[in-house]
Amino acid sequence: METNAIDPTSAWAAVESRDSRFDGRFVYAVASTGIYCRPSCPSRRPNPRKVAFFSSAAEAEGAGYRACRRCRPKSAGPTDPERAVERARAWLDEHLDEPVTLAGLGEAVGLSPWHLQRTFKRLTGLTPKEYAAARRVERLKSHLKKGDDVTTATYEAGYGSGSRVYEQSDARLGMTPATYRRGGQGASIRYRVTDSPLGRMLVAATDRGVCAVTFGASDTELAAGLRGEYPNAQIREGSDPALESWTSAILQHLDGEDPRLALPLDLRATAFQWRVWRALQEIPRGETRSYGEVAAALGRPGAARAVARACASNRVALAVPCHRVVRGDGDAGGYRWGEERKRRLLALERQAR
């Protein structure tokens, strides 16, 4: 039960800004994960509609939540390295519009550049440079969603020029800033549906690259799923030389040819999701890794659940091979397009080795 003594608006503001001054005053719990954290936890911010606030760790555990392994909300307080990294995060947040060197950041927070880089990545999963880039994108998205024009949003987010944000828009937004501001409205997506060894397969693309590879029982189901993912885009069935080429590459890959499927992708994702997806692309065909192994490879040994969520959010089957990630006990585990299809796909890949 949410505690009445806690003002939800103020508490959420502290959580959203990762304000360590509120550590010890309350914890926040996330219904979708069953985990509770301290306000300064470096994890990705949850949907505020799924958050409850509690005055103590004991109260959160009494409500059925378990402690976050990353921020350790039951501990007396942050360690010295955690305080240093929190200072570094706060300093970066205040200087997003300035060029920052690792040496300068280390001097500002009292750590050697090497120690800062190592500790920062261990505790946050990102380097200081990656963190600053992700924060600029978060601010850009926030300003665009508020209705700011692209120029205003660009400079308010800390980008020194318009060209810088457009250079990063493909990887971070999956579309240009102006299109993102309109919720995808005006983006043009074409798709085709074809037979495959795993049933009917839809391949969809924008001018920038493949945005969906999905499997289903019927063409109608697949088309409806695509429109659900991109409700404001202009979607049409039809092909062109690029889409034909990408579809052929996928089918050849399924037939055992082209062991490494390399396609241009047009996806919207968080920095962590991109890190997970890139790690999946490094898993050789015919091999698997557990969620925990992928998390450890990313320097986040306690983030197996977050890895699983990143796999579940993947919209481009095969190009991002989330099927190669299995449970720690060797069981295939979940798959967005069905566990049986995942087992068949893994069997096909083992046969092709």
C-alpha positions as CSV (number, residue, x, y, z in Angstrom):
1,M,0.0,0.0,0.0
2,E,1.3,3.4,-0.9
3,T,2.2,5.5,2.1
4,N,0.1,8.7,2.6
5,A,3.0,10.6,4.3
6,I,4.9,10.6,1.0
7,D,3.9,13.2,-1.6
8,P,3.9,11.2,-4.9
9,T,4.6,14.2,-7.0
10,S,7.7,15.2,-5.0
11,A,8.8,11.6,-4.7
12,W,8.6,11.0,-8.4
13,A,10.5,14.2,-9.2
14,A,13.3,12.9,-6.9
15,V,13.3,9.5,-8.6
16,E,13.3,11.0,-12.1
17,S,16.3,13.2,-11.3
18,R,18.0,10.4,-9.3
19,D,18.4,12.8,-6.3
20,S,20.5,11.0,-3.7
21,R,19.4,13.5,-1.1
22,F,16.2,11.5,-0.8
23,D,17.9,8.2,-0.2
24,G,16.8,6.9,3.1
25,R,13.6,8.9,3.1
26,F,11.7,6.5,1.0
27,V,12.0,3.8,-1.6
28,Y,10.1,3.3,-4.8
29,A,8.7,0.0,-6.1
30,V,7.9,-1.0,-9.6
31,A,4.8,-3.3,-10.1
32,S,6.0,-4.7,-13.4
33,T,9.4,-6.0,-12.0
34,G,8.5,-6.6,-8.4
35,I,11.6,-4.7,-7.3
36,Y,12.1,-1.7,-5.0
37,C,15.0,0.8,-5.3
38,R,16.4,3.9,-3.6
39,P,15.6,7.2,-5.4
40,S,19.2,7.5,-6.8
41,C,19.2,4.1,-8.4
42,P,21.0,4.3,-11.8
43,S,18.6,1.9,-13.5
44,R,16.3,3.1,-16.3
45,R,13.4,5.1,-15.0
46,P,10.1,3.1,-14.9
47,N,6.7,4.1,-16.1
48,P,5.4,6.3,-13.3
49,R,2.0,4.6,-13.5
50,K,3.6,1.4,-12.3
51,V,5.4,3.0,-9.3
52,A,4.5,2.9,-5.6
53,F,6.3,4.7,-2.8
54,F,7.1,3.3,0.6
55,S,8.7,4.9,3.7
56,S,11.1,2.0,4.3
57,A,12.6,-1.1,2.8
58,A,10.7,-3.2,5.3
59,E,7.4,-1.7,4.2
60,A,8.2,-2.4,0.6
61,E,9.1,-6.0,1.4
62,G,5.9,-6.3,3.4
63,A,4.0,-5.5,0.2
64,G,5.8,-8.3,-1.6
65,Y,8.7,-6.4,-3.4
66,R,12.3,-7.5,-3.3
67,A,15.4,-5.3,-3.1
68,C,17.3,-4.1,-6.2
69,R,20.7,-5.7,-6.4
70,R,22.1,-2.7,-8.1
71,C,21.4,0.1,-5.7
72,R,21.0,-2.1,-2.6
73,P,18.3,0.0,-0.9
74,K,18.5,-2.0,2.4
75,S,22.1,-0.8,3.0
76,A,22.9,2.0,5.3
77,G,23.9,4.3,2.5
78,P,25.9,4.6,-0.7
79,T,29.6,3.6,-0.8
80,D,32.4,6.0,-1.6
81,P,32.5,4.8,-5.2
82,E,28.8,5.2,-5.5
83,R,29.0,8.7,-4.2
84,A,31.7,9.5,-6.6
85,V,29.8,8.2,-9.6
86,E,26.7,10.1,-8.4
87,R,28.7,13.3,-8.3
88,A,30.0,12.5,-11.8
89,R,26.4,11.9,-13.1
90,A,25.2,15.1,-11.5
91,W,28.2,17.0,-13.0
92,L,27.5,15.6,-16.5
93,D,23.8,16.4,-16.2
94,E,24.7,20.1,-15.6
95,H,27.3,20.3,-18.4
96,L,25.6,18.5,-21.3
97,D,26.1,21.5,-23.5
98,E,29.9,21.5,-22.9
99,P,32.6,19.2,-24.3
100,V,33.8,17.1,-21.3
101,T,37.0,15.1,-21.1
102,L,37.5,12.2,-18.8
103,A,40.4,14.0,-17.2
104,G,38.2,17.0,-16.5
105,L,35.4,15.0,-15.1
106,G,37.8,13.0,-12.9
107,E,39.2,16.3,-11.5
108,A,35.7,17.6,-10.8
109,V,34.7,14.5,-8.7
110,G,38.1,13.6,-7.2
111,L,38.9,10.4,-9.1
112,S,41.6,9.4,-11.5
113,P,40.3,9.2,-15.1
114,W,41.1,5.4,-15.2
115,H,39.4,4.7,-11.9
116,L,36.4,6.9,-12.8
117,Q,35.9,5.2,-16.2
118,R,36.0,1.7,-14.6
119,T,33.8,2.5,-11.6
120,F,31.3,4.5,-13.6
121,K,30.8,1.7,-16.1
122,R,30.6,-1.0,-13.4
123,L,27.9,0.9,-11.5
124,T,25.9,2.3,-14.4
125,G,26.6,0.0,-17.3
126,L,27.8,2.9,-19.4
127,T,30.9,5.0,-19.9
128,P,30.6,8.6,-18.9
129,K,30.6,9.5,-22.6
130,E,27.8,7.0,-23.3
131,Y,25.9,8.3,-20.3
132,A,26.1,11.9,-21.5
133,A,25.0,10.9,-25.0
134,A,22.0,9.0,-23.6
135,R,21.0,11.9,-21.3
136,R,21.1,14.3,-24.3
137,V,18.8,12.1,-26.2
138,E,16.4,11.8,-23.2
139,R,16.2,15.6,-23.0
140,L,15.7,15.9,-26.7
141,K,12.8,13.4,-26.6
142,S,11.3,15.2,-23.6
143,H,11.4,18.6,-25.4
144,L,10.1,17.2,-28.6
145,K,7.2,15.5,-26.8
146,K,6.4,18.8,-25.1
147,G,6.0,20.3,-28.6
148,D,9.2,22.3,-28.8
149,D,10.4,22.9,-32.3
150,V,13.4,20.9,-33.4
151,T,15.9,23.8,-33.1
152,T,14.8,24.7,-29.6
153,A,14.8,21.0,-28.5
154,T,18.2,20.5,-30.0
155,Y,19.9,23.3,-28.1
156,E,17.9,22.7,-24.9
157,A,19.1,19.1,-24.9
158,G,22.8,20.2,-25.0
159,Y,23.7,19.6,-28.6
160,G,26.1,22.1,-30.0
161,S,24.6,22.1,-33.4
162,G,21.7,20.7,-35.4
163,S,24.0,18.5,-37.4
164,R,25.0,16.6,-34.2
165,V,21.5,15.5,-33.4
166,Y,20.7,14.5,-36.9
167,E,23.9,12.4,-37.0
168,Q,22.6,10.5,-34.0
169,S,18.9,10.4,-34.8
170,D,19.1,7.1,-36.8
171,A,20.6,5.2,-33.9
172,R,18.8,6.8,-31.0
173,L,15.4,7.8,-32.3
174,G,14.9,5.5,-35.3
175,M,13.8,8.5,-37.3
176,T,14.6,12.2,-37.7
177,P,13.8,14.5,-34.8
178,A,11.0,16.2,-36.7
179,T,9.3,12.9,-37.4
180,Y,9.8,11.7,-33.8
181,R,8.1,15.0,-32.6
182,R,5.0,14.0,-34.6
183,G,4.9,10.6,-33.0
184,G,6.0,8.9,-36.3
185,Q,3.4,10.6,-38.3
186,G,4.5,10.9,-41.9
187,A,7.0,8.1,-41.7
188,S,6.5,5.7,-44.7
189,I,6.8,2.0,-44.1
190,R,6.4,-0.7,-46.8
191,Y,6.1,-4.4,-46.1
192,R,5.8,-7.7,-47.7
193,V,4.7,-11.1,-46.3
194,T,6.2,-14.4,-47.5
195,D,6.6,-18.0,-46.6
196,S,9.5,-19.1,-44.5
197,P,10.7,-22.3,-42.7
198,L,9.1,-20.8,-39.6
199,G,5.7,-19.9,-41.1
200,R,4.5,-16.7,-42.6
201,M,7.0,-13.9,-42.2
202,L,6.6,-10.1,-42.5
203,V,9.5,-7.9,-43.4
204,A,9.0,-4.1,-43.1
205,A,11.3,-1.2,-43.9
206,T,11.6,2.5,-44.0
207,D,13.9,4.4,-46.3
208,R,16.5,4.0,-43.6
209,G,16.4,0.3,-43.1
210,V,14.5,-2.7,-41.8
211,C,12.1,-1.8,-38.9
212,A,10.3,-5.2,-38.4
213,V,10.8,-8.9,-39.0
214,T,8.0,-10.9,-37.5
215,F,6.4,-14.3,-37.7
216,G,2.7,-15.2,-37.4
217,A,-0.1,-17.5,-38.4
218,S,-1.7,-15.2,-41.0
219,D,-1.0,-12.2,-43.2
220,T,-3.8,-10.3,-41.4
221,E,-2.3,-10.9,-38.0
222,L,1.1,-9.8,-39.1
223,A,-0.1,-6.6,-40.8
224,A,-2.2,-5.7,-37.7
225,G,0.8,-6.2,-35.5
226,L,2.9,-3.8,-37.7
227,R,0.2,-1.2,-37.6
228,G,0.0,-1.5,-33.8
229,E,3.8,-0.9,-33.5
230,Y,3.6,2.2,-35.8
231,P,0.1,3.6,-35.4
232,N,1.0,7.1,-36.9
233,A,3.0,5.9,-39.9
234,Q,1.9,5.5,-43.5
235,I,2.0,1.8,-44.0
236,R,1.5,0.1,-47.3
237,E,2.0,-3.5,-48.6
238,G,4.4,-3.6,-51.5
239,S,8.0,-4.2,-52.3
240,D,10.9,-2.5,-54.0
241,P,14.5,-3.6,-54.8
242,A,15.8,-2.8,-51.3
243,L,13.1,-4.7,-49.5
244,E,13.3,-7.6,-51.9
245,S,17.1,-7.8,-51.3
246,W,16.7,-7.7,-47.5
247,T,13.9,-10.3,-47.5
248,S,16.1,-12.6,-49.7
249,A,19.0,-12.2,-47.3
250,I,16.8,-13.3,-44.4
251,L,15.5,-16.3,-46.2
252,Q,19.0,-17.3,-47.3
253,H,20.1,-17.0,-43.7
254,L,17.3,-19.3,-42.6
255,D,18.3,-21.8,-45.2
256,G,21.8,-22.0,-43.7
257,E,23.6,-19.5,-45.9
258,D,25.1,-16.1,-44.9
259,P,25.9,-17.1,-41.2
260,R,26.1,-13.4,-40.1
261,L,22.9,-11.5,-41.1
262,A,23.9,-7.9,-41.5
263,L,21.0,-5.6,-42.4
264,P,20.5,-1.8,-42.0
265,L,18.1,-1.3,-39.1
266,D,15.7,1.6,-38.4
267,L,14.7,1.0,-34.7
268,R,13.8,3.2,-31.7
269,A,15.5,1.9,-28.6
270,T,17.2,2.9,-25.4
271,A,20.9,2.9,-25.0
272,F,20.8,-0.3,-22.9
273,Q,18.6,-2.0,-25.5
274,W,21.1,-1.2,-28.2
275,R,23.9,-2.6,-26.1
276,V,22.0,-5.8,-25.5
277,W,21.1,-6.1,-29.2
278,R,24.7,-5.6,-30.3
279,A,25.8,-8.3,-27.9
280,L,23.3,-10.7,-29.3
281,Q,24.6,-10.1,-32.8
282,E,28.0,-11.3,-31.6
283,I,26.7,-14.7,-30.6
284,P,27.7,-17.2,-33.4
285,R,25.0,-19.0,-35.2
286,G,24.3,-22.4,-33.7
287,E,25.3,-21.2,-30.2
288,T,23.4,-19.8,-27.3
289,R,24.0,-17.7,-24.2
290,S,22.0,-17.4,-21.0
291,Y,20.4,-14.1,-20.0
292,G,22.9,-14.0,-17.1
293,E,25.9,-14.6,-19.5
294,V,24.8,-11.7,-21.7
295,A,24.4,-9.4,-18.7
296,A,27.9,-10.4,-17.4
297,A,29.4,-9.7,-20.8
298,L,27.9,-6.2,-20.7
299,G,29.5,-5.6,-17.2
300,R,26.0,-5.8,-15.6
301,P,26.0,-9.3,-13.9
302,G,22.8,-8.4,-12.0
303,A,20.9,-7.3,-15.0
304,A,19.6,-10.6,-16.4
305,R,16.0,-9.5,-16.1
306,A,16.8,-6.3,-18.0
307,V,18.5,-8.3,-20.7
308,A,15.3,-10.5,-20.9
309,R,13.2,-7.3,-21.3
310,A,15.5,-6.0,-24.0
311,C,15.1,-9.3,-25.9
312,A,11.4,-9.2,-25.5
313,S,11.2,-5.7,-27.0
314,N,13.1,-6.7,-30.1
315,R,11.0,-6.2,-33.3
316,V,13.5,-7.6,-35.9
317,A,13.7,-11.3,-35.5
318,L,17.0,-12.9,-36.8
319,A,18.6,-9.5,-37.6
320,V,18.8,-9.1,-33.8
321,P,19.0,-12.8,-32.8
322,C,17.3,-12.8,-29.4
323,H,16.4,-16.4,-30.0
324,R,20.0,-17.3,-29.1
325,V,19.4,-16.2,-25.5
326,V,18.1,-19.0,-23.3
327,R,17.4,-19.6,-19.6
328,G,20.2,-20.5,-17.3
329,D,19.0,-24.1,-17.0
330,G,19.2,-24.5,-20.7
331,D,15.5,-24.3,-21.4
332,A,14.7,-22.3,-24.5
333,G,12.6,-19.7,-22.5
334,G,10.3,-17.2,-23.9
335,Y,10.2,-15.7,-27.4
336,R,8.1,-12.9,-28.8
337,W,7.0,-15.2,-31.7
338,G,6.4,-18.4,-29.6
339,E,8.6,-20.8,-27.8
340,E,8.0,-23.6,-30.3
341,R,9.2,-21.4,-33.1
342,K,12.3,-20.5,-31.0
343,R,13.2,-24.2,-30.6
344,R,12.7,-24.8,-34.3
345,L,14.9,-21.9,-35.2
346,L,17.7,-23.0,-32.8
347,A,17.5,-26.5,-34.3
348,L,17.8,-25.1,-37.9
349,E,20.9,-23.1,-36.8
350,R,22.5,-26.1,-35.2
351,Q,22.0,-28.2,-38.4
352,A,23.5,-25.4,-40.5
353,R,26.8,-25.3,-38.5
